[in-house]
């Protein structure tokens, strides 16, 4: 194998199986002398790959786990599997790693050849999850474009549907993507309205990178997640819900996510507070907790829960 770069990639691919390779067998696989093989092993070590060597008649090489993460070499099937897995995680299938998954997915998709991207898209399109995600669906391709724009400080243009239904085209300087309660938000400086905004990603369509670079501005909050939470709290809502729930506060917090606050009243009691336009979400939270509760306010919530309960009872008679 005359091409040194190609030979090194082939060597790394063989070593990443983590089996022990006798020196002679590995040299034969690469069609090189054992002396050349030793030089290639030394090059890999310089790049951060921890390759152990055993000398002697039964000597050979094996790649072990190191203290740092060196670059990985994956084949086509492995690359597709990684991208599909990251898309699933980015959609909220595993709580707590959504933002990390988007960053990793952006890097993987960026270096993928078009033929592999088509395979990933096909798998995603024709695979139906067995469990609902609990939030609006967001295309992974949209997330990766937004993440790339945030990473590269590149202006972005997209169509946006506001809460009231108004449709506009926005030109923004993206700052960060925030995952909050199974929803994604883009925090960005609106270049045409001259102010910071948070955009619901599920209301955003056709994001396009403009190629125009910018310098990041100072965000008027401690971080992007705090900014989004403050913006949500400032949005007017029709109802303020307060319910005493006879369950531990940590149980109720897991059910409500970030869409409400939980005030601890005791070891087995707490007060749930939510600001909502409709009662579907508070009813879902209370049903998920599965504990006794007392509605403090508003009275419309009592009427809604009573009517919903009667409807269910009628259906099971």
DAMO-V22916 format. One record per pair of residues at least 24 apart in sequence whose ideal C-beta (glycine too) atoms are under 10 Angstrom apart, sorted by sequence separation. I is the first residue (numbers start at 0). J is the second residue. If there is no record, write none. Layout:
<<I:J> <I:J>>
This chain:
<<5:29> <6:30> <36:60> <46:70> <116:140> <148:172> <149:173> <167:191> <171:195> <176:200> <195:219> <244:268> <245:269> <256:280> <268:292> <271:295> <272:296> <278:302> <279:303> <6:31> <33:58> <82:107> <148:173> <149:174> <167:192> <171:196> <173:198> <188:213> <194:219> <195:220> <243:268> <244:269> <246:271> <255:280> <259:284> <268:293> <270:295> <275:300> <278:303> <282:307> <10:36> <14:40> <43:69> <81:107> <82:108> <145:171> <147:173> <148:174> <149:175> <159:185> <197:223> <231:257> <243:269> <244:270> <255:281> <258:284> <277:303> <278:304> <282:308> <146:173> <149:176> <169:196> <171:198> <188:215> <231:258> <242:269> <243:270> <244:271> <273:300> <0:28> <3:31> <11:39> <79:107> <145:173> <148:176> <157:185> <188:216> <199:227> <232:260> <242:270> <243:271> <255:283> <256:284> <279:307> <0:29> <1:30> <6:35> <10:39> <14:43> <78:107> <82:111> <144:173> <146:175> <169:198> <197:226> <198:227> <228:257> <241:270> <242:271> <254:283> <255:284> <278:307> <0:30> <1:31> <6:36> <9:39> <10:40> <20:50> <22:52> <78:108> <81:111> <145:175> <146:176> <155:185> <157:187> <188:218> <196:226> <197:227> <227:257> <241:271> <242:272> <254:284> <255:285> <0:31> <22:53> <108:139> <145:176> <195:226> <197:228> <240:271> <241:272> <242:273> <253:284> <254:285> <3:35> <7:39> <10:42> <11:43> <19:51> <21:53> <22:54> <78:110> <79:111> <108:140> <155:187> <186:218> <197:229> <240:272> <241:273> <254:286> <255:287> <6:39> <10:43> <15:48> <22:55> <23:56> <78:111> <82:115> <86:119> <90:123> <154:187> <173:206> <197:230> <224:257> <239:272> <240:273> <251:284> <254:287> <255:288> <14:48> <19:53> <22:56> <25:59> <73:107> <78:112> <82:116> <85:119> <86:120> <105:139> <108:142> <109:143> <142:176> <154:188> <156:190> <169:203> <186:220> <196:230> <197:231> <239:273> <240:274> <251:285> <253:287> <254:288> <0:35> <3:38> <7:42> <11:46> <21:56> <22:57> <23:58> <24:59> <25:60> <83:118> <104:139> <108:143> <155:190> <171:206> <173:208> <195:230> <238:273> <239:274> <240:275> <253:288> <254:289> <3:39> <7:43> <14:50> <21:57> <22:58> <23:59> <75:111> <79:115> <82:118> <83:119> <86:122> <87:123> <92:128> <101:137> <104:140> <107:143> <108:144> <142:178> <149:185> <154:190> <166:202> <168:204> <186:222> <187:223> <238:274> <239:275> <251:287> <254:290> <11:48> <21:58> <22:59> <75:112> <78:115> <79:116> <82:119> <83:120> <86:123> <105:142> <106:143> <109:146> <148:185> <149:186> <159:196> <161:198> <162:199> <168:205> <169:206> <186:223> <236:273> <237:274> <238:275> <250:287> <251:288> <10:48> <19:57> <21:59> <22:60> <78:116> <81:119> <82:120> <90:128> <92:130> <101:139> <104:142> <105:143> <108:146> <109:147> <145:183> <149:187> <161:199> <164:202> <166:204> <171:209> <185:223> <186:224> <236:274> <237:275> <238:276> <240:278> <250:288> <3:42> <7:46> <11:50> <20:59> <21:60> <75:114> <76:115> <79:118> <80:119> <83:122> <87:126> <100:139> <104:143> <105:144> <108:147> <146:185> <148:187> <159:198> <160:199> <170:209> <172:211> <184:223> <235:274> <236:275> <237:276> <238:277> <242:281> <246:285> <250:289> <251:290> <10:50> <19:59> <20:60> <75:115> <78:118> <79:119> <82:122> <83:123> <86:126> <92:132> <102:142> <105:145> <106:146> <145:185> <159:199> <162:202> <172:212> <173:213> <175:215> <184:224> <186:226> <234:274> <236:276> <237:277> <238:278> <240:280> <244:284> <250:290> <18:59> <19:60> <20:61> <78:119> <82:123> <87:128> <91:132> <101:142> <102:143> <105:146> <106:147> <109:150> <137:178> <142:183> <157:198> <159:200> <160:201> <161:202> <170:211> <172:213> <174:215> <186:227> <235:276> <236:277> <237:278> <240:281> <244:285> <247:288> <251:292> <19:61> <20:62> <76:118> <79:121> <80:122> <90:132> <91:133> <100:142> <101:143> <104:146> <105:147> <141:183> <145:187> <160:202> <171:213> <172:214> <173:215> <174:216> <184:226> <185:227> <232:274> <234:276> <240:282> <242:284> <246:288> <18:61> <19:62> <75:118> <79:122> <83:126> <91:134> <103:146> <105:148> <142:185> <157:200> <159:202> <160:203> <172:215> <175:218> <184:227> <231:274> <238:281> <242:285> <245:288> <246:289> <247:290> <17:61> <18:62> <90:134> <98:142> <101:145> <102:146> <105:149> <106:150> <134:178> <137:181> <141:185> <158:202> <159:203> <160:204> <172:216> <174:218> <179:223> <183:227> <184:228> <186:230> <240:284> <244:288> <246:290> <16:61> <17:62> <87:132> <97:142> <101:146> <102:147> <105:150> <134:179> <137:182> <157:202> <158:203> <159:204> <177:222> <179:224> <182:227> <240:285> <245:290> <246:291> <14:60> <16:62> <17:63> <90:136> <91:137> <100:146> <101:147> <105:151> <134:180> <135:181> <137:183> <157:203> <158:204> <159:205> <177:223> <178:224> <184:230> <242:288> <244:290> <245:291> <246:292> <13:60> <14:61> <15:62> <17:64> <90:137> <102:149> <133:180> <134:181> <135:182> <157:204> <158:205> <159:206> <175:222> <176:223> <177:224> <184:231> <244:291> <245:292> <14:62> <89:137> <90:138> <98:146> <101:149> <102:150> <133:181> <134:182> <135:183> <155:203> <157:205> <158:206> <175:223> <177:225> <179:227> <180:228> <243:291> <244:292> <245:293> <13:62> <14:63> <90:139> <132:181> <133:182> <134:183> <156:205> <157:206> <158:207> <174:223> <175:224> <177:226> <178:227> <179:228> <182:231> <243:292> <244:293> <10:60> <89:139> <156:206> <157:207> <177:227> <242:292> <243:293> <11:62> <88:139> <155:206> <156:207> <175:226> <177:228> <180:231> <242:293> <243:294> <10:62> <86:138> <87:139> <90:142> <155:207> <156:208> <174:226> <175:227> <179:231> <241:293> <242:294> <243:295> <86:139> <89:142> <145:198> <154:207> <155:208> <156:209> <241:294> <242:295> <85:139> <86:140> <89:143> <154:208> <155:209> <240:294> <241:295> <242:296> <145:200> <153:208> <154:209> <156:211> <240:295> <241:296> <15:71> <83:139> <86:142> <153:209> <154:210> <155:211> <239:295> <240:296> <241:297> <15:72> <82:139> <86:143> <89:146> <151:208> <153:210> <154:211> <239:296> <240:297> <11:69> <14:72> <15:73> <85:143> <142:200> <145:203> <148:206> <153:211> <154:212> <238:296> <239:297> <242:300> <11:70> <13:72> <15:74> <141:200> <144:203> <147:206> <148:207> <151:210> <152:211> <153:212> <154:213> <238:297> <240:299> <241:300> <11:71> <12:72> <141:201> <148:208> <152:212> <153:213> <237:297> <240:300> <11:72> <12:73> <82:143> <144:205> <145:206> <147:208> <148:209> <151:212> <152:213> <238:299> <10:72> <12:74> <15:77> <137:199> <138:200> <141:203> <144:206> <152:214> <237:299> <238:300> <242:304> <9:72> <137:200> <138:201> <141:204> <143:206> <144:207> <145:208> <152:215> <8:72> <135:199> <137:201> <141:205> <142:206> <144:208> <7:72> <135:200> <136:201> <137:202> <138:203> <141:206> <238:303> <135:201> <137:203> <138:204> <140:206> <149:215> <134:201> <135:202> <138:206> <105:176> <162:234> <102:176> <149:223> <182:256> <101:176> <180:255> <181:256> <182:257> <180:256> <181:257> <182:258> <98:175> <101:178> <179:256> <180:257> <181:258> <98:176> <100:178> <179:257> <180:258> <97:176> <98:177> <99:178> <178:257> <179:258> <180:259> <97:177> <98:178> <97:178> <96:178> <97:179> <101:183> <95:178> <94:178> <97:181> <98:183> <97:183> <89:176> <91:178> <94:181> <90:178> <89:178> <91:180> <91:181> <90:181> <91:182> <91:183> <90:183> <89:183> <162:276> <134:256> <133:256> <98:223> <98:224> <133:283> <94:253> <94:256>>
